[in-house]
Amino acid sequence: MIGLLSGVVAAVGEDTALIDVGGVGYVVQSGGRTLARLQVGAPARLFIETHVREDAIKLFGFASEEERAWFAHLQTIPGVGAKVALGILDTMPPDALADAIALQDKAAFARANGVGPKLAARLATELTGKGGPKGFIGLGAPTSRAAAGPATSGSGARQEAVSALVNLGIDQSSAARAVASAAKQFEADAPAPELIRAALKEVSR
């Protein structure tokens, strides 16, 4: 199972890139945001999600492990395949996606290609109860606020804040919404203690 490719970009297409790794070319499917970062002849490192089918093996590439993990996580929802998951990640980077889930923002999901009103509603509700994606820790180039910095900033600080609120007796869904709302009050990623204080004010309103 391929999990990471490091090589040179040989070609970039509409929805795929050809990565030369030691003289072997790998065709990798990626979203528009990832492909836009690739330049022919330049080095590239992509985190890979491998799909094995009876008739084909497909590689999906991402600039960060966080995006790869979200790609896999989105497909746990019925009706979401690889194409739709890529479309969602093209519309929302991981930090915005986490906010949309916490706020159950159906409109945010509906902006993605291939997501209609019914699927948007299902994504907003079912992802809320699933928690975050499972992936490797400490890997990947930062592609968003949630991917940058140490584990206590970005998405890590939000998760810590949500856990703190849950420990105080606030239900998971309400805690997630309060933290997402509180995070918008800060221009940059706030540390967990500040998020917790701001989120508690949101809950008390």
Secondary structure, DSSP 8 states (H G I E B T S, - for coil): ---EEEEEEEEE-SSEEEEEETTEEEEEE--HHHHHH--TTSEEEEEEEEEE-SS-EEEEEESSHHHHHHHHHHTTSTT--HHHHHHHHHHS-HHHHHHHHHTT-HHHHHTSTT--HHHHHHHHHHTTTT-S----SS-S---SGGGSS-TTSTHHHHHHHHHHHHHTT--HHHHHHHHHHHHTT-SS---HHHHHHHHHHHHH-
